[in-house]
């Protein structure tokens, strides 16, 4: 009867799972993998900047036609954005609530930091905050074009060059991508543990995969602002 609501009904299985620590960790793992899949495709799309404005702008225009004639022009992008936003919200809320529970269970800080705690683990929370703020900036910069200095609707190549040509535009992006690399590295390994994929025989492969994914994504995303700042892409 303790789980019964004020209306006399028992909470659903999904609600009960969400309220549990295991459920929140599972939600973080699944939503994190959804975002990881998006990041891989997003990075590959970004690298088209090296093939010139025709390639990147054409790719961006093609994305708006996906699903036609079943979907109207641009609907696929809005569906993808809604799914991605849901993943970000679930991931962020679960992370915040787990952090609160962790602090409540251990109100006093460790007298000595665990030796095996990696830099990525220690900075996971702050990395999440940095990435959350970056997402807001990134949307304002390259989606709504609100803060882009020389925005051109429908011309992502020109907008990327305009943004990364400024020290703050390129600097914010580089800082965020470094935080992303650490987040992916630790997050992938944590997701594997949460979902029960790891075991002593797979641990080495999973850790190597986490390192590889983090390195490739970081290098792939950093290549664009560095190329613009150095004049390789203009």
DRENTI-829275 format. One record per residue (C-alpha): x negated, y negated, z. Coordinates in steps of 0.001 Angstrom, whole numbers, padded with zeros to 6 digits, always signed. Layout:
<atoms>
XYZ
...
</atoms>
This chain:
<atoms>
+000000+000000+000000
-003026-002280+000433
-003365-002643-003311
+000250-003550-003865
+000996-007081-005035
+003526-009422-003420
+006131-008214-005896
+005659-004647-004677
+003953-003543-007874
+000559-001952-007951
-002104-003623-010119
-002796-001999-013473
-005808+000226-014033
-007446-002527-016089
-006950-005072-013300
-008295-002669-010692
-011322-001956-012873
-011977-005660-013410
-011851-006353-009683
-014498-003709-008994
-018228-004355-009237
-018633-001433-011629
-015885-002814-013857
-017449-006276-013990
-020824-004797-014867
-019223-002708-017611
-017435-005808-018965
-020753-007654-018998
-022449-004787-020817
-019788-004409-023520
-019379-008165-024087
-023166-008500-024173
-023439-005860-026894
-020750-007659-028919
-022767-010875-028700
-025974-009013-029554
-024409-007671-032746
-023323-011196-033652
-026809-012561-032975
-028404-010040-035331
-026127-011030-038223
-026410-014721-037337
-030199-014545-037424
-030172-012817-040812
-027860-015504-042153
-030075-018268-040772
-033127-016859-042546
-031472-017622-045882
-032664-021176-045290
-036040-020037-046665
-034427-019290-050031
-033173-022836-050486
-029911-024773-050140
-028124-022821-052872
-028563-019507-051066
-027616-020707-047584
-024724-022931-048663
-023425-020181-050942
-023590-017666-048084
-021666-020034-045806
-019002-020512-048488
-018750-016732-048980
-018075-016204-045256
-014939-018315-045632
-013591-015994-048320
-013968-012762-046340
-010703-010867-045962
-008989-012479-048927
-006356-012025-050191
-005128-010401-046948
-006440-013365-044943
-006222-016990-045934
-009348-019005-046687
-011456-019411-043552
-009301-017166-041356
-012019-014523-040937
-014353-017101-039412
-011728-018250-036928
-010938-014652-035932
-014650-013964-035467
-015055-017163-033442
-012115-016238-031206
-013555-012761-030572
-016974-014217-029857
-015523-016829-027502
-013663-014084-025625
-016921-012123-025275
-018769-015220-024008
-016030-016010-021458
-015836-012422-020168
-019627-012230-019951
-019948-015569-018171
-017099-015015-015700
-018282-011505-014830
-021856-012757-014346
-020705-015624-012103
-018488-013401-009968
-021164-010726-009606
-023659-013385-008602
-021269-014670-005934
-020785-011156-004607
-024520-010578-004543
-025122-013789-002586
-022281-013011-000185
-023689-009561+000494
-027203-010935+000981
-026838-014512+002332
-030515-014792+003309
-033193-014922+000621
-035775-012188+000403
-038801-012883+002611
-040945-011319-000093
-040087-010997-003773
-039941-007355-004986
-043161-006509-006823
-041458-004856-009784
-039068-007702-010412
-039888-009107-013852
-039881-012763-014818
-036852-012119-017039
-034925-010598-014116
-035735-013504-011799
-034646-016070-014381
-031589-014208-015716
-029098-016502-014004
-030796-019733-015021
-031277-018341-018512
-027538-017759-018727
-026856-021350-017661
-029309-022670-020274
-027694-020579-022993
-024204-021648-021928
-025150-025322-022209
-026899-024629-025512
-023765-023038-026992
-021871-026280-026320
-024652-028329-027932
-024939-025941-030885
-021210-026193-031632
-021307-029990-031448
-024416-030059-033615
-023793-027562-036420
-020087-026633-036237
-018140-029802-035468
-021121-031943-036613
-020365-034401-033802
-023960-035047-032739
-025715-034227-036017
-027510-037373-037256
-026833-036821-040970
-023953-034372-041103
-022538-033202-044436
-019352-031146-044298
-019825-027854-046162
-023620-028242-046451
-025171-026125-043654
-028655-026215-045196
-028757-030014-045114
-027255-030043-041600
-029883-027624-040265
-032710-029698-041743
-031183-032904-040367
-030849-031449-036875
-034224-029748-036603
-036069-032693-038110
-035530-034547-034818
-037762-033727-031852
-034788-033197-029549
-032803-031074-032015
-035715-028762-032686
-036866-028833-029049
-033469-027869-027602
-033146-025008-030082
-036657-023672-029395
-036167-023776-025617
-032819-021995-025912
-034236-019281-028178
-037040-018553-025722
-034418-018177-022993
-032385-015977-025337
-035323-013623-025860
-035729-013070-022125
-031976-012670-021721
-031700-010074-024487
-034685-008119-023214
-033319-007774-019706
-029652-007633-020760
-030082-004740-023185
-031854-002668-020555
-029214-003534-017927
-026387-002650-020343
-027977+000750-021017
-028117+001430-017278
-024553+000233-016691
-023119+002349-019521
-025085+005415-018406
-027097+005701-021604
-030475+005766-019879
-032207+008762-018371
-035872+009550-017591
-036444+010900-021116
-034866+007880-022844
-036164+005103-020620
-039338+004518-022619
-037418+004339-025911
-034763+002027-024456
-037364-000324-022993
-039241-000383-026297
-035961-001103-028112
-035174-003943-025704
-038632-005451-026270
-038347-005057-030041
-034870-006606-030231
-035899-009544-028048
-039081-010136-030063
-037390-009904-033470
-034474-012146-032498
-036731-014728-030862
-039114-014813-033832
-036272-014867-036359
-034427-017730-034708
-037590-019730-033958
-038790-019439-037559
-036151-021898-038793
-036789-024927-036508
-040559-024382-036709
-040357-024302-040525
-038349-027544-040563
-040597-029299-038032
-043725-028323-039987
-042272-029298-043347
-042113-025775-044802
-038345-026212-045112
-037202-029684-046093
</atoms>
